[in-house]
Amino acid sequence: MRPSPGDLLTIDGRASVQFAGDRALTFRVVSVPDQPTYHGWIWLTGYVLDRRGLATAKRELYVQLAGLRPALPPTPQSRRTVRGTVPAGAITPTRTAARWLPR
């Protein structure tokens, strides 16, 4: 099955060895160019998405059709409802900043 613009895909080692392991990504297809390729391979143009579903980079990928899988849509992040309060389970600025401190 050929992807279409708007499709959300998981690109991992099944699609190409360059995306194996922790290099896997979630990809929103923008276009599928009709460039000639080897049998079973395809070029895709689109955006890499972070965990929140925000585009982080525009990329052109060369992947195997058989290795493409649909991705689950990102879960929406809860937002603050009352000024100064944080929903349960949210990351507070202090905890977020601690992740970036040198060890």
LUMLO-308688 format. One line per field, with one value per atom (N, C-alpha, C): atom name; residue number from 1; x, y, z; residue in three letters. Coordinates in nm, 4 decimals. Last residue first. Example, Ala and Ser with C-alpha at 12.3 -4.5 7.8 and 13.67 -1.06 7.14 Angstrom:
<atoms>
atom: c(N|CA|C|N|CA|C) $
seq: c(2|2|2|1|1|1) $
xx: c(1.2850|1.3670|1.2900|1.3190|1.2300|1.3200) $
yy: c(-0.2250|-0.1060|0.0030|-0.5690|-0.4500|-0.3300) $
zz: c(0.7080|0.7140|0.7870|0.7800|0.7800|0.7800) $
type: c(SER|SER|SER|ALA|ALA|ALA) $
</atoms>
This chain:
<atoms>
atom: c(N|CA|C|N|CA|C|N|CA|C|N|CA|C|N|CA|C|N|CA|C|N|CA|C|N|CA|C|N|CA|C|N|CA|C|N|CA|C|N|CA|C|N|CA|C|N|CA|C|N|CA|C|N|CA|C|N|CA|C|N|CA|C|N|CA|C|N|CA|C|N|CA|C|N|CA|C|N|CA|C|N|CA|C|N|CA|C|N|CA|C|N|CA|C|N|CA|C|N|CA|C|N|CA|C|N|CA|C|N|CA|C|N|CA|C|N|CA|C|N|CA|C|N|CA|C|N|CA|C|N|CA|C|N|CA|C|N|CA|C|N|CA|C|N|CA|C|N|CA|C|N|CA|C|N|CA|C|N|CA|C|N|CA|C|N|CA|C|N|CA|C|N|CA|C|N|CA|C|N|CA|C|N|CA|C|N|CA|C|N|CA|C|N|CA|C|N|CA|C|N|CA|C|N|CA|C|N|CA|C|N|CA|C|N|CA|C|N|CA|C|N|CA|C|N|CA|C|N|CA|C|N|CA|C|N|CA|C|N|CA|C|N|CA|C|N|CA|C|N|CA|C|N|CA|C|N|CA|C|N|CA|C|N|CA|C|N|CA|C|N|CA|C|N|CA|C|N|CA|C|N|CA|C|N|CA|C|N|CA|C|N|CA|C|N|CA|C|N|CA|C|N|CA|C|N|CA|C|N|CA|C|N|CA|C|N|CA|C|N|CA|C|N|CA|C|N|CA|C|N|CA|C|N|CA|C|N|CA|C|N|CA|C|N|CA|C|N|CA|C|N|CA|C|N|CA|C|N|CA|C) $
seq: c(103|103|103|102|102|102|101|101|101|100|100|100|99|99|99|98|98|98|97|97|97|96|96|96|95|95|95|94|94|94|93|93|93|92|92|92|91|91|91|90|90|90|89|89|89|88|88|88|87|87|87|86|86|86|85|85|85|84|84|84|83|83|83|82|82|82|81|81|81|80|80|80|79|79|79|78|78|78|77|77|77|76|76|76|75|75|75|74|74|74|73|73|73|72|72|72|71|71|71|70|70|70|69|69|69|68|68|68|67|67|67|66|66|66|65|65|65|64|64|64|63|63|63|62|62|62|61|61|61|60|60|60|59|59|59|58|58|58|57|57|57|56|56|56|55|55|55|54|54|54|53|53|53|52|52|52|51|51|51|50|50|50|49|49|49|48|48|48|47|47|47|46|46|46|45|45|45|44|44|44|43|43|43|42|42|42|41|41|41|40|40|40|39|39|39|38|38|38|37|37|37|36|36|36|35|35|35|34|34|34|33|33|33|32|32|32|31|31|31|30|30|30|29|29|29|28|28|28|27|27|27|26|26|26|25|25|25|24|24|24|23|23|23|22|22|22|21|21|21|20|20|20|19|19|19|18|18|18|17|17|17|16|16|16|15|15|15|14|14|14|13|13|13|12|12|12|11|11|11|10|10|10|9|9|9|8|8|8|7|7|7|6|6|6|5|5|5|4|4|4|3|3|3|2|2|2|1|1|1) $
xx: c(2.6111|2.6283|2.7691|2.4326|2.5462|2.5632|2.0773|2.1953|2.3098|1.8499|1.9512|2.0762|1.6767|1.7182|1.8361|1.6081|1.7035|1.7543|1.4056|1.5382|1.6429|1.1923|1.2389|1.3803|1.1596|1.1974|1.2487|1.0878|1.2035|1.2514|0.8495|0.9710|1.0969|0.6961|0.7094|0.8385|0.4949|0.6337|0.6434|0.1944|0.2652|0.4075|0.0566|0.1433|0.2192|-0.2205|-0.1494|-0.0671|-0.1707|-0.2438|-0.1576|-0.0970|-0.0445|-0.1247|-0.1844|-0.1961|-0.1464|-0.1577|-0.0766|-0.0907|-0.4834|-0.3523|-0.2797|-0.6230|-0.6335|-0.4939|-0.5361|-0.6740|-0.6954|-0.2754|-0.3148|-0.4551|-0.3371|-0.2942|-0.3376|-0.2120|-0.3077|-0.2515|-0.1366|-0.0878|-0.1958|-0.2715|-0.2656|-0.2182|-0.0687|-0.1698|-0.1596|-0.0307|0.0217|-0.0913|-0.1728|-0.1625|-0.1098|0.0367|-0.0744|-0.0613|0.1306|0.1631|0.0360|0.1534|0.0828|0.1211|0.4698|0.3562|0.2847|0.6860|0.6090|0.4917|0.8157|0.8500|0.7721|0.7363|0.6942|0.7217|0.8704|0.7248|0.6796|1.1675|1.1002|0.9505|1.2734|1.2385|1.1720|1.4083|1.4071|1.3901|1.2819|1.3267|1.3159|1.3336|1.3026|1.3640|1.1980|1.2920|1.2403|1.1848|1.1341|1.2402|1.1379|1.2282|1.1573|0.9339|1.0661|1.1629|0.5922|0.6958|0.8286|0.4356|0.4842|0.5952|0.3522|0.2936|0.3350|0.4804|0.3584|0.2898|0.7091|0.6060|0.4738|0.7618|0.8045|0.6899|0.7933|0.7132|0.7721|0.9198|0.9440|0.8674|0.7376|0.7898|0.8073|0.8192|0.7290|0.8029|0.8364|0.8683|0.7696|0.9732|0.8676|0.9201|1.0349|1.0750|0.9535|1.0591|0.9835|1.0475|1.0894|1.1373|1.0607|1.0103|0.9778|1.0237|1.2722|1.1442|1.1256|1.4326|1.4373|1.3013|1.2770|1.3465|1.3612|1.1978|1.2265|1.3093|0.9613|1.0976|1.1207|0.7189|0.7205|0.8601|0.6840|0.7340|0.7346|0.4476|0.5125|0.5589|0.4222|0.4101|0.4866|0.3943|0.3468|0.3278|0.3496|0.3761|0.3137|0.5039|0.3805|0.4137|0.6547|0.6673|0.5309|0.8582|0.7206|0.7223|1.1500|1.0802|0.9356|1.4480|1.3122|1.2436|1.6843|1.6769|1.5400|1.7045|1.6606|1.6560|1.6524|1.6721|1.6197|1.6979|1.6868|1.7073|1.7196|1.6237|1.6034|1.8887|1.9327|1.8392|1.7553|1.8472|1.8920|1.4097|1.5470|1.6393|1.1781|1.1695|1.3073|1.2585|1.1899|1.1822|1.3607|1.4531|1.3884|1.1035|1.2028|1.2908|0.8548|0.9688|1.0753|0.5174|0.6327|0.7416|0.3160|0.3856|0.4921|0.0260|0.1193|0.1834|-0.0764|-0.0571|0.0475|-0.0644|-0.1436|-0.1279|-0.0407|-0.0199|-0.1169|-0.0095|-0.0700|-0.0366|0.1751|0.1292|0.0722|0.0623|0.1401|0.0870|0.0852|0.0000|0.0899) $
yy: c(1.6396|1.5406|1.5370|1.9421|1.8509|1.7578|1.9524|1.9918|1.8940|1.8659|1.9254|1.9705|1.7773|1.6811|1.7363|2.0026|1.9099|1.8087|2.1181|2.1808|2.0850|1.9479|1.9536|2.0096|2.0036|1.8683|1.8673|2.2748|2.2349|2.0970|2.2770|2.3381|2.2946|1.9500|2.0879|2.1464|1.7512|1.7794|1.9255|1.6109|1.7013|1.7232|1.4660|1.3933|1.4819|1.6850|1.5726|1.5016|2.0206|1.8943|1.7831|2.2996|2.2066|2.0778|2.6449|2.5045|2.4180|2.8986|2.8647|2.7205|2.9240|2.9859|2.9501|2.6199|2.7377|2.7953|2.4353|2.4803|2.6070|2.3496|2.4083|2.4630|2.0561|2.1952|2.2431|1.7423|1.8202|1.9597|1.6638|1.6967|1.7747|1.4024|1.5453|1.5645|1.1534|1.1860|1.3328|1.1131|1.1499|1.1833|0.8287|0.9737|1.0055|0.5554|0.6053|0.7559|0.4886|0.5285|0.5717|0.2163|0.3353|0.3622|0.1287|0.0954|0.2226|-0.0007|0.1128|0.0631|-0.2096|-0.1806|-0.0665|-0.2202|-0.3298|-0.3009|0.0026|0.0050|-0.1002|0.1281|0.0130|0.0199|0.4699|0.3582|0.2445|0.7686|0.6603|0.5324|1.0931|0.9610|0.8630|1.4210|1.3330|1.1984|1.6324|1.5329|1.4697|1.8880|1.8413|1.7489|1.8614|1.8709|1.8224|1.8695|1.9134|1.9302|1.9162|1.8943|1.9503|1.7629|1.8856|1.8526|1.5526|1.5661|1.6931|1.5038|1.5845|1.6039|1.3696|1.2962|1.3713|1.5079|1.4714|1.4002|1.4105|1.4620|1.4195|1.5078|1.4256|1.4910|1.5495|1.6073|1.5013|1.4738|1.5048|1.5592|1.2578|1.3903|1.4202|0.9499|1.0206|1.1573|0.7053|0.8326|0.8936|0.3486|0.4694|0.5910|0.0048|0.1219|0.2441|-0.1988|-0.2111|-0.0942|-0.1658|-0.2301|-0.2436|0.1557|0.0107|-0.0453|0.4379|0.3725|0.2252|0.7576|0.6147|0.5585|0.9651|0.9430|0.7940|1.0930|0.9822|0.9627|1.1696|1.1986|1.0739|1.2251|1.1024|1.1257|1.4579|1.4200|1.2908|1.4421|1.5616|1.5320|1.2313|1.2395|1.3667|1.2419|1.2858|1.3088|1.0005|1.0815|1.1130|0.9112|0.9247|1.0300|0.6954|0.8236|0.8124|0.5375|0.5315|0.6664|0.5245|0.6220|0.6188|0.3205|0.4498|0.5585|0.0797|0.1083|0.2439|0.2112|0.1018|0.1522|0.3676|0.4094|0.3019|0.2507|0.3769|0.4268|0.0329|0.0096|0.1395|0.0879|0.1085|0.0936|-0.0320|0.0505|0.0758|-0.1609|-0.2397|-0.1642|0.0369|-0.0520|-0.1395|0.2833|0.2187|0.1284|0.5044|0.4692|0.4126|0.5140|0.4820|0.4364|0.7807|0.6528|0.6391|0.9234|0.9256|0.7876|1.0912|0.9678|0.9880|1.3238|1.3254|1.2003|1.1721|1.2908|1.2918|0.8121|0.9320|1.0514|0.5107|0.6159|0.7351|0.2165|0.3391|0.4455|-0.1177|0.0000|0.1242) $
zz: c(3.4748|3.5824|3.6306|3.4036|3.3835|3.5030|3.3647|3.4395|3.4135|3.2441|3.1580|3.2339|3.4370|3.3354|3.2553|3.5797|3.6395|3.5374|3.4294|3.4291|3.4835|3.5004|3.3625|3.3578|3.7714|3.7313|3.5881|3.7516|3.8300|3.7884|3.5985|3.5463|3.6212|3.6192|3.6649|3.6092|3.4279|3.4631|3.5020|3.5654|3.4734|3.5213|3.7535|3.6615|3.5640|3.7654|3.8258|3.7195|3.6365|3.6429|3.7031|3.8391|3.7398|3.7511|3.8810|3.9192|3.8045|3.7756|3.8918|3.9374|3.6577|3.6633|3.7925|3.5729|3.6578|3.6715|3.3871|3.3828|3.4640|3.1713|3.2987|3.2863|2.9718|2.9907|3.1281|2.8639|2.9416|2.9631|2.5281|2.6615|2.7356|2.3324|2.3656|2.5091|2.1912|2.2917|2.3260|1.8366|1.9686|2.0645|1.6669|1.6846|1.8241|1.5817|1.6614|1.6733|1.2429|1.3798|1.4511|1.0137|1.0630|1.2080|0.8720|0.9597|1.0007|0.6236|0.6773|0.7597|0.5017|0.6400|0.7020|0.2364|0.3240|0.4710|0.1246|0.1437|0.2444|0.2550|0.1966|0.2271|0.1819|0.2695|0.1916|0.2100|0.1120|0.1915|0.2895|0.3301|0.2146|0.3676|0.2561|0.2917|0.6260|0.5747|0.4477|0.8642|0.7353|0.6762|1.2164|1.1013|0.9759|1.4021|1.4448|1.3287|1.4662|1.3660|1.4133|1.7440|1.6812|1.5830|1.8949|1.7629|1.6910|2.1260|2.1372|2.0026|2.0483|2.1247|2.1370|1.7144|1.8492|1.9206|1.3704|1.4814|1.6148|1.0616|1.1800|1.2941|0.7616|0.8847|0.9920|0.4170|0.5273|0.6467|0.1428|0.1948|0.3058|0.0367|0.1093|0.1519|-0.2085|-0.1489|-0.0807|-0.1798|-0.2125|-0.1450|-0.2906|-0.2177|-0.2645|-0.4577|-0.3163|-0.2310|-0.6896|-0.6599|-0.5083|-0.6705|-0.6797|-0.6411|-0.8384|-0.7267|-0.7574|-0.9759|-0.9965|-0.8806|-0.8084|-0.8541|-0.8753|-0.7397|-0.8354|-0.8933|-0.3873|-0.5218|-0.6101|-0.1833|-0.2261|-0.3700|0.0923|-0.0484|-0.0739|0.3670|0.2981|0.1503|0.6437|0.5003|0.4436|0.9471|0.8808|0.7330|1.1512|1.0307|0.9721|1.4173|1.3724|1.2630|1.4152|1.4234|1.3784|1.5424|1.4861|1.5039|1.6707|1.5613|1.4921|1.8491|1.9015|1.7945|1.5951|1.7376|1.7792|1.2614|1.3586|1.5012|1.0388|1.1413|1.2483|0.8572|0.9176|1.0277|0.7514|0.8635|0.9295|0.6974|0.6519|0.7728|0.7929|0.6727|0.6130|1.0188|0.9170|0.7851|1.1856|1.1166|1.0119|1.1216|1.2070|1.1222|1.1267|1.0430|1.1357|1.1357|1.2179|1.1222|0.9980|0.9898|1.0975|0.8931|1.0055|1.0126|0.5956|0.6713|0.7798|0.4489|0.5711|0.6545|0.1308|0.2140|0.3326|0.1552|0.0992|0.1873|0.0722|0.1637|0.0875|-0.0854|-0.1011|-0.0048|0.0000|0.0000|0.0000) $
type: c(ARG|ARG|ARG|PRO|PRO|PRO|LEU|LEU|LEU|TRP|TRP|TRP|ARG|ARG|ARG|ALA|ALA|ALA|ALA|ALA|ALA|THR|THR|THR|ARG|ARG|ARG|THR|THR|THR|PRO|PRO|PRO|THR|THR|THR|ILE|ILE|ILE|ALA|ALA|ALA|GLY|GLY|GLY|ALA|ALA|ALA|PRO|PRO|PRO|VAL|VAL|VAL|THR|THR|THR|GLY|GLY|GLY|ARG|ARG|ARG|VAL|VAL|VAL|THR|THR|THR|ARG|ARG|ARG|ARG|ARG|ARG|SER|SER|SER|GLN|GLN|GLN|PRO|PRO|PRO|THR|THR|THR|PRO|PRO|PRO|PRO|PRO|PRO|LEU|LEU|LEU|ALA|ALA|ALA|PRO|PRO|PRO|ARG|ARG|ARG|LEU|LEU|LEU|GLY|GLY|GLY|ALA|ALA|ALA|LEU|LEU|LEU|GLN|GLN|GLN|VAL|VAL|VAL|TYR|TYR|TYR|LEU|LEU|LEU|GLU|GLU|GLU|ARG|ARG|ARG|LYS|LYS|LYS|ALA|ALA|ALA|THR|THR|THR|ALA|ALA|ALA|LEU|LEU|LEU|GLY|GLY|GLY|ARG|ARG|ARG|ARG|ARG|ARG|ASP|ASP|ASP|LEU|LEU|LEU|VAL|VAL|VAL|TYR|TYR|TYR|GLY|GLY|GLY|THR|THR|THR|LEU|LEU|LEU|TRP|TRP|TRP|ILE|ILE|ILE|TRP|TRP|TRP|GLY|GLY|GLY|HIS|HIS|HIS|TYR|TYR|TYR|THR|THR|THR|PRO|PRO|PRO|GLN|GLN|GLN|ASP|ASP|ASP|PRO|PRO|PRO|VAL|VAL|VAL|SER|SER|SER|VAL|VAL|VAL|VAL|VAL|VAL|ARG|ARG|ARG|PHE|PHE|PHE|THR|THR|THR|LEU|LEU|LEU|ALA|ALA|ALA|ARG|ARG|ARG|ASP|ASP|ASP|GLY|GLY|GLY|ALA|ALA|ALA|PHE|PHE|PHE|GLN|GLN|GLN|VAL|VAL|VAL|SER|SER|SER|ALA|ALA|ALA|ARG|ARG|ARG|GLY|GLY|GLY|ASP|ASP|ASP|ILE|ILE|ILE|THR|THR|THR|LEU|LEU|LEU|LEU|LEU|LEU|ASP|ASP|ASP|GLY|GLY|GLY|PRO|PRO|PRO|SER|SER|SER|PRO|PRO|PRO|ARG|ARG|ARG|MET|MET|MET) $
</atoms>
